[in-house]
Amino acid sequence: MRLSSTAVTAFIAAIATTTTLPGTARAQTSSSTPSTKRGLVFVPDADGRWPEDAQIWVQPGSDLTWYYNYQWEPSAAFSGSSQEDFEFVPMLWGPPDSSSTTTNSDSDDGADAPFRQAIESQIDAGRDIKHVLAFNEPDGPAQYGGSSMDPAAAAGIWVANVEPLAQRGVKLGLPACTGGEGGLPWLQQFLANCSELVSSGDEKKNCTYDFVNIHWYGNFEGLASHLGSYSAAFPNVTQWVTEYGFADQDLATTQAFFNESAEYLDRLDSIGRYSYFGAFRAAVSNVGPDAAMLSNDGRLTDVGAWYLGDAAAAAGVDPESGAGSWRGEVDVGVLAVSSAVLAGAAVLLW
């Protein structure tokens, strides 16, 4: 069943630690300082109703310099943008082929490693692939947006499909677990399984990775604490926050969270990149209408304008203004990639 917004908020507050990291003073003004870290979680409109919305994110002056779309190949909507101007980051969302469980990393023909083969083909064709992401919320169930993977199986797929890309100069992001209690334990087990696969005899090896990949849906204090947990588990490792937000809150709370978190993420040296989950219209948002960066009629909300780095464009647009109502009309494209707020605790927002 669906928990109310009040129940979700209370649940998050009850289980999230509120230990504040150094320097977490609350921001008091809108986020308008240009950011070099911000990217786009691109969720295309599944029904093709608003193709024009995609161009909002690449308009002149936008702070967004990179994007991912949960897929291996770049989105046609951004074919007019070069890799240098708007970097595409491929993602291996889950098992590349459910009909094949082969994980022999010694194969050179790519038959057992379709993701690796696809990325190498892009590189060979001239696309400068610099980073890749792997496994969307593998500790979470499929019905809530997770790829629902066993750590050992995921390690085998990583060794075959992702690990070899480091030899091509690609930087590798670890699986993006949920913000639930099972996330870090899943990741630690994954790395242990991965180490077993790449080690031989008495020679102990570890799998290659360049940054950790973090998701969070909850309040700012919880976000700061969650980042601190990853810093403790992975000291001196760059962090990417590739999905985050404070779901199902009122507009004032949503805006306060956005400004506080964006300022914090921009300021932290440990944060390499981040991408706010909200690049869609309020009418189809599965995280509440006020979290969306576009109103029902496709105008930038204040959060959307701030995220693009254009504070002057923040005109107080009501996210629910224009045709359509968000309630009961959730876009299947958004649902297909949406995350459970706390999948490990079976919290349902939709």
N, C-alpha and C positions, 0 to 999 in steps of 0.2 A: 504494500500500500504506500501511498505518498505521504510523507511527513510534511507538516506545515512548516512555513518559513520560520516561525517562532520555535518550533521543536528542533529544527535543524540547527538554528543558531545556538540554542541552549545545549544541544548535544555537542557541537563543536567546542563551545566554551568549557564544557565539562571534561572533555578528553584532551584538549590541546593544552600544552604547557604554556605559561605566559611569561617565561623567562625572556627578558628583553636583551637583545644583543647590544654591545656598546654602540652608542651613537644612534639610537632609534627615536630621537625626539620627533614629535609629530610635526609634519609639515602644515603650514597655515595658509598657504596660497596655492593657486592652481599650478599644475606642472607645465611650465612653458619653456624651460631651458632645453636647448637642442640636445638630443641624445644620439649617441653613436651605437647604442646597444639594441635599440628597438627593432623588432621584426614583426611579421604578420603570420598568424595562424590562419591560413586561407581555407575557408569552408565555402565552396561554391554553392550557389543556389541550385538545388537538385532539380527543380522544375524549370529552370531557365527563365524565370519571370523577370529578373532584374540583372541582366548581363552588364549593364552600365555601372553597377556598384563596384565591380572589380577595379575600375580605373580610379576610383576615389583614393585607393591606397598608394598609387604611384603618381599622384598629381605633383606638379612642380612644388618644391619646398618641403615635401614630406620627410619626416625623420626616419621613415622605414627604409632599411638598407638590405634586408634579407627576408626570405619567407620559406615556409614549408607547407605542404598540402596533404601530409600523411601518405604520400605516394612516391614512387620511384622517379617518375617523369615530371618535368616542369609543367605548369598550367598554361594552356593556350592563351588564356586571358592576359598573360604577361609576356607574350612573344615579342612585343615591341620593346621590352626592356632587356638590356644586356646583363650578362652575369656579373659584370663589374658594378653596374648601377643598382641592381636588385638581385642579390645572390639567391639562387635556388639551392635549398638544402634538402636532398633526397632523404626519404625515410623508409625503412623496412618496418612496416606496421606490426606484422606478426609473422607466422610461418609463411615463407614465400610460396609454397605449393603444398597444400594439405594432402595431395595424393602421393607425395614423395617424402620419406623420412630419412633419406640418405644424408649423411653429414661428413662424408670423406673429404677432408680439406686438402688432400694431395692431388685431387683431380685438377687438370689444367684446362679442360674443355668447357668448364662452366655449367655442365649439365646438371650438377647437383648444387649449383650456386647461382641461381638466376638473378638475384639481386646484385651480387658482385659483377656478374657478366653485364648487366644493364648499366651499372655505374661506369665500368671500364669502357663500355661502348660509347657512353657520353663523353668521357675524357678523351678517348681516341678521336672522336668527332670534333674536338676542339672546345667543348664546354669545360670551363675551369671549375670542377667540383672540388671545393675546399673542405667541406664538412659533410658528414652523414649522421643521421639519427637512427636509432633502432628500438623497436618494440614499444608500442604504446600501452602503458599501464598493464604489463604482463601479469601483475599480481591481482588484477581486477577481472571480474566476470565479463563475458562478452556482451551480455544484455545491458550492461551499464557502460559500455564503451571501451572495456579492456580487451587485450589480446589473449588473456587467460592462458598463460604458458607455464609449463613446468620448467624450473630453473635449469635442470640438466639438459632438457631438450632445447631450450633457448641457447644454452652455451654451445651445443653442437652446431646450431644454425649460425651463430655468431662466428665461430671458428671457420666455417666454410664460406660465409657470405660477406662478413664485415671485416674481420681481422686482416685478411690479405690486402684490403684497400689502403692500409697504412703504408704499404710498400710503394703505393702510387702517390704518396704525399698527402693523402686525405686524413683529416683529423676525425676521430671517432668519438661519438657521444654514447655513453652508457644507456641502457634501457631506462625509460621514463616511468618509474613506478608511481602509484597513487600516493596521496598524502596520508593514507591510513597507516595503522600500526604495522601492517605486514609488509610495507614497501621496502624499508631498509633491510630487514632480514631476507627478503626475496633476493635483493640485489647482492647481498653478501654470499648467499648460497650460490647464486649464478656465477660469481667470480671464482668461488672455490671449484665449482664444476668446470669452469673454463680453464683454470690453471691445471687441473688434472688432464685435460685434453691436449694441452700444448706442452706438457712436461713429459720427459722420457727418462726412465731409469731413476737414478738418484738426483738428476738435475732438475731442480724446481724452477719453473717459469710461471710468469703471470701473463694474462692476456693484455693486449694493448688497448689503452683508451686515453683520450685527451681531456675530456670534460664529463662531468656528471650532468644528468638531465632531470629536471625537477618539475613536478606538478603540485599545485596547491589551490584548494578552494576553501576559503575560510577567512577569518579576520586578519588584520595586520599583525597582531601579536603572535598569532599562530604561524603566519608566514615567516616572521623573523626567527621564531623558535625552530621551525622546520629547516630553515637554511642553516641555523646553528648546528642542528643534528647532523646534517650532511658535511659541514665543515669539520666536525669532530670525527666523523667516520672516514672522510677523505680529505685530510689536511693538505693545504696548498694545491688543491685541484680546482680548476676553474669550474664555475657553476653556470649552467644555462637554465633559466626558468621558462619552459616552453609552453606551459599552460598555467594561467593563474587567474583568479578572480574571487569575488565575494558574492556568491549566488543568492538570488531571491531576497535582496535587500531593497529598502526604499531608496529614492534618488539621492537624498542627502548623504546617507550612509555609504552608498556606492561611490559617490564622488569623493568623499573624504578618504575612503579606502584607496581609490585609484591614486589620488595625489600623494598620499603618504607612502604608498608602496612604490610608486614610480620614482619619487625622489630618493627613496632608500636604495632601490636597485641601481639607479644611476650612480649613486655615491659609493657603493661597495666595490672595492677593487676585485673581490672574488667573483663578482658577477660578470661573465663575459657577454651574455646576451639575454634578452627576455622578450616574451611575446604574450600580450594580454589576450585572453579568450573573449572575443566579443565583436569580431569583424562580420557582423550580419545585422539584419534589421530586427528591431524589437519585436515585430510581429511573429518572427520565427525563432526567437531566442529560447533556448532550453535552460538558461541560467537566470531567467527573470528579465523583464523588459528593460529595466534601468541599467543592466550590465551591458547592453548592446551599444555599439558605437554608431549605429545608424537608427534613425527613427523609423516608424512604420512606413513613411513615404520616402525614405532613402536619404534624408539629410543627416549631416554629421551632428551627433549629440555633443554636448560639452566634453564628455569623456573621449569621444572620437576625435574632436578637434585638438584636445590637449595631447592625445597620444600621437597625432601626426606632427605635433610641435607647433601648431598654429593657434595660440591662445586667443588671438584677435578674432578668430572665427567662432569662438565659443559664444553663441548667441542665446543661450538659455532654451534651446530646442527641447521640447518635451519628447522623450523617446516614444511615447505612445501616440504622438500626434500624427495625423494623416490616416489614410484608409487602413483597415485591418485591425485586428485585435490579436495580441500574442497568445491569449488564453485559448487553448484547444486547437491551435494552428501551428504546431511545431514542425518545422521543415525536416524532412527525412534525412537530408544531407547533414544538417546540424546534429540530429540524433545519432547518425551513424558513427560520428567521431566524438561525440560528447563523452565527458568523463564523469564517473561517480564522484561526488564530493568527498565521500569517504567510503570507497568501495569495500574495504576490508570490514567496515562496520555495518555494511548493508544499508547505508542511508540513501534513500531514493528521492531525487528531486523531481523526477518525472516517471 
